[in-house]
Amino acid sequence: MSDKDLRTALLAQPVPDEHIAEERTWETVRSAYLAREPVARRRRVPWRLLLVLAVAGAGVAIALTPPGPAVSDWVRDRVGRVQAVPVEPAKPAVLSLPAPGRLLVTSPEGVWIVGEDGSRRLLGAYDGAAWSPGGLFVAAWRGRELAALDPEEADFVHWTLTRDEIEVARWSSSGFRVAYLSGGSLRVVVGNGTGDRELAAQVSPVAPAWRPGREEVVAYADATGRVVVVDADTGKVSWRTAQALAPLALAWTDDAERLAVLGERQIRVFQAPKKRLATIRLPAGAVGSAIATRPGSHDLAYTIFSPGTGESAVYLLDARRSRTRLVFAGAGRLDALTWSPDGALLLVGWPAADEWLFVPADGRGRVTAVTNVARELDPGGTGTASAPRVEGWCCPAEPG
């Protein structure tokens, strides 16, 4: 089915039957960084990136270091004894993406599309957004409004709806449904804006995760911390986990066989019906923060943060074998864990450094760093805007 046919079918689809508080220490450091006096940049690799790459080259997970020494002591003890991997000098702007596709990014200005060539277009003053499959549409929300936007046509809105405060939305793998959190409940609407209805009441504030495939099956966390897998059209529950602390994030592997549940202290991997395949314990003193599915594989990337050291690490998890591998580590909290469409690169956001890092997943090749991203997506601003959040990395634009 062509993109044009899918778009037509989506718009004609009938109605169906019917995450730890910010640690005060890190906030102080981050605030001081953002309030620093700007200095001219020299053509060299930033010290932050050298630190990160030195750690990665040594194969040492920062999150596993003793929590007692200060970060500066840790740096003095280790930097200079390891060899950094090759890197590209940091670029002063989002000049281009190192892999095909487009980024969907939320900044204080609103939601942007960043093209492969670095071109940027503001879609509107929304609080968040999500791609549809193939990048045909964008679901965007602000306050009590959810809208379906056309990423190729400026100011073109396919439909809107108004409900209680909307927190997050996710498009199904088929493209025919959108699940969103509103007023503490989980709701589902057909991709053409019709048939909006409540699927579950009193759920945890965790983004729902659609299982890959044509069936409209979605996983969510209820108010008791149970993870529930349900058919979004019939409401029939396929399976649910035992009651637990509310998870931070949910992610299906790309083959639709396994569901990873990220918690503050562990990752649980399930296979239907409800079989727990593995439990990956996070390092002592570290908490989970984000997880993302690698396209075309059984892998997932996840981030951890150690409040005691103020350091983060990114790991790759092979959900089939329950094996993990360190791919990146650095000081401060990391976010924006996003895969390139081909699964070769992992985009890691570094808010305090105002940088995006493009990390090769196989551990080979060069890390590409892009800096000043907040200023780039805050035109006319002072340069002290909060860090942009990458919502997704999708396919190239349709041919004209």
N, C-alpha and C positions, 0 to 999 in steps of 0.2 A: 504494500500500500504506500503510495507516495505521500509526501508531506501535505500536498494540496488535498488529496483524498481524505487524509486523517483529519485535517482541519474541518473539512466539510462534514465528515461523519460526527465529529465532536459537537459541532454547533447544532446538529440535527438530532443528537441523542435524546431519547425520551426520558421522562421521569421514571425512576425505578419503583418497584412495589413498596415498596416500603415494607532540675540541678542544685560553695561554702562561702560564707560571707567573705568579702575581700579582707585579707590579712592586713592589719594596721601597719605593720612594718613595711610591706611592699607598697602600700598606698603612699607612705611617706616618701619612699624612693622614687616612685613613679611621678608623684607631684613635683618633686625637686627636679626631676629630669625635664618635665614639660615646661617648668618655669625657668629653665636655664637660659643664659644669654647666648643667642645664636652666634656661631663662629663660622668662618669660611671653611668649606670643605676642601681637602686636598685630594688629589687623584691617588687614592690608596684604599685598601680594603679597610672598612671601619673596624675599630678595636673590638666591638661587640661581636662582629662576625668572626674575627680571628679567634676569639675566645671560644665561640661555639664550635668552630671547626676543629680547634685543637682538642677539645673534649671528645668530639665525635671520632677524630683520628685515633685517639688513644683507646677507643672502645669502652669508655667509662661512662656509665650513666650518672649524671650529676645528682639525680634524685636518690642515688644509693650512697652518697657520701655522708660521713658523720655530720649530724646537725649542729655540733658545737661550734666549729670554726666559722668565722665570718667569711662572706663570699670573697672579700679581698685577700684573706689569708689563703683560701683555697686556690685562688688564681695564682698567687705568688708561688705556691707549692708545686703547681703543675704546668703552667704555661712556660714554654722554653724547653721542656723535656720531651715534647711530642711534636710530630710534624703535621702541619695543617694540610688538609686535602686541597686540591686546586679549587679556586673560586674565581668568579668573575667580579670585577670591581662593581661596587654598588652604583646603580643608576639613580640619578637625582629625580627621576619621575617615572611614571608608568609609560615608558616609551613603547614597549611592546611586550607581548606574552611569549614565553619560551616554548609554547606548544599551541597548537590550533585550538580555537574555541573562543568563547566570550565569558566574561565574569559578570555576575550579578552581585552588586555591592550596595550596602546600606551605609550611609554617612549621615551626619547631622543635617545635611542639605536635603537628603532624601535617598531614593533608590536610583542607582546608576547602572548602565550597561557599559562595560569596558571591553573594547574590541581587541582582537589579536594585534592590530597595528597600534594600539594605545589610544585610539579614538574613544571619546567618552560622551555619553548622552544621558541626561537626567530624565527619568521617567516620571517623577513626581515626588511630592513631599510625603512619602510613606515611611512607616516605621520598620518594615521588613518586607521580604519578598521571597518567592521560590519559583524556580523554572518548572514548566511542564515538560513532559518527555519530548525530546527533539528540539526544545527551545521555541516551540510554536507560540506559547503564551507565557505570561508571567502572572502569578497570583501575588497581589500586594495588599497590605493592610495598614490601616491607621485608625486608632481609636476604635470606633464601632463599625467601621466600614471595611468590607472585603471586596476587592475588584479584580477582574481578569483583564489584563492589558495586552496589547499587541506590541511586541518588542521591535517591530519593524516600522510601525507607523506612529509618529509622535502624537501624543494626546488622544490616541484611539483607545477607548474603553469598551470592551465587549459587553460587560455587565457589572453591576455592583449589587451588594446586599448589605443590610444594616442589622446588626444583632448587638448583644451585650459586648463589652470590651473584648476585642480579638487579640489573642496573644501570638499565634503562629498558625501557618497553613502549609499543607503539603499536597502536591499533586500526585495522583496514583500513577503507577507504572503504565497503565493502559492509556492514560490521558483523559479518561471519561469521568473521573470523580476527583473532588477536592475535599480533604478532611481538614478541619480547623478547630482550634480551641476557642471557646467563647463563653465568658461568664462562668468558668469552672466546669463546663461541659464539653463533650466532643460532638461535633456536628459534621455532617457530610452533605455536599451539594453536587449535583451533576455538573459536568464541565461546561455546560452551556448556561449555567446560572439558575436552573430550575430544580425543583424537588428538594429544596433545603430542609433538613430535618435533624433532630437530635438522635445520635447513635448511643451515647452513654452520658449519664449525669455524674457529677461529682468525680471528676478525674484529676490526676496529678498534672501539674504544669510541665509536661514533657511532650515534645513534639511527636506526633504519631508517625509510625513507620509503615509504609505500604510494602507488602511483599512483592518482589518483582514477578511479572507475569501478567496475563490477561485477566485473571480472576481478581475481583475487587476485595482483597483480604488485607486488613490493616491491624497493626499491633499498637496498643496504647497501655498506659499505666493508670490503674484506678486509684481511688483515694486511699486505699489500704496498702498500696505498693505492689499489688499483684499486676503482672503483665498479662494482658488479655489479647488473644488473637481472635478476630471476629470477621465474618462476612459482612461487608459494609452494606450490601443490598438487602439481605434477608435479616440481619441482626443476629444470626446464629453464631454462637461462640464455638470455635473449633477447639481451643484449649486455653488454659490459664495456669500461671505459675502459683506457687505458694505465696502467702502474704510475706512481705519483706519491707525494708526501708525503700522509699520511693526512689526509683532509678534516676540518673541524670540524663541518659540518652538511650535510644534504641536504634539498632541498625541491622538490617538483613544482609547476608552475603549476597553477592550478585547472582549466584545460582539459585537463590530463593530457598535453599535447604536449611540454613541456620540463622538463628536470631541471636544477636549479641546484646546483652543488657549491661550497660555501663553503670556501676555504682561508685560511691565515694571510695570504697576500699577494695573492690574486686570487679571482675568482669565474668558474668555467667553466660555460657553459650548453650543454647537450647536447639533441639531438633524436634519437629512435630512427630508424634503428639506429646509435647511437654517433657520430652526426655532431655535431662541435663547432661550434655556431653563433657563439659569441662568447667572448672572455676579457676580463673587466673587471678591470683592474689597480687595486689599492687604492693610495691616496696613499702616497708614500714615508714610511717610518717608522711607518705604521699597520698594524695587524693586524685581521683579521676576528674577530668574536666571536659573532654570531647572525644567523639569517635566518628569515623567516616569510612564508608565502604569503598574499596578499590574496584573500579570497573573491570569486568572480565576476569575475575579471580575469586578465590576463597578468602582473600586477605581483607583485613580492616586495619586502619591506622587509629591509634588512640594516644591521647596526651595525659600526662600526670603532672601535678604541681606539688612541691614540698614546702609547706608554710614555714617550716623551721629553717630552711636554707634560702628560701625565695627563688628556687630554681625549678625548671621544667624539663621534661624529656618527652620525646615522641617515639613510640614503638610501632612496629608492624606485627600484627597478629595473624598467623595462618590458622584460621578457624577450623580447618579440616584436621590438622595435626596438633592443634593447641600449642604451637610454638611461637615465641615472641623474639623480636630482634630490634635492638636500638638503632634508630636511623637519624636521630637529631637530639641535641641537648643544649640548654642555654639558661642564662640567668633571667629571671622574671617570668611572668605568666604569658603563656602562648595561647593564641586562639585561631580562628579561621582555618580549621583543618579541612582542606578541600582538595580533591583529586582532579587532575587534568582528565579530560574525556578519554584519553587513551591509557590511563592508569600508570603512565611513566613518571609523572611528577606529582609531588605533594606540596601544595601551597600551605605554608605555615605563617600565620600572622604574629607579629611581634609588636604589640601596641606601644610599649614604653620606648622602643627604638624607632617607632614610626616606620617600620619596614615590613615588607613581604619577602619571604624566603621561598624559593622554588627548589625543593630538595629531590634529587633523583632517588627513586624508591629502591633501586637495586644497589645503592651505595657506591656506584661508580659515576664518573662524570663530574661536572662542576655544579656547585650550588650558585644560583643566581639570586642576587639581592636587589630589591627595589626599595628606595628610601623616599621620605617626604610624601608618603601616600595620603596622609591626612590633608596636607595643603593642596595636593592635586585635586582632591574631591571636596574642597571647601573654597571654591573660587570667590575671591574678594574678601576672604576671612583673614584672621590674624595669624594663622598657622598653628594655633593652639587647640584646634578642634579635636574632639575625641577620635580615636582610631576608627577607620572604616571597617565594617564587618563584611567579609565575603560570604555571600549566601549560597553561591553555587558556581560551577564552571561547566558550561554547556557547549553545545555544538556550534559550529560556524553558522553565520547568518545564511539564510536561504539565498540562492542566486536570484539576481534581480530580473 
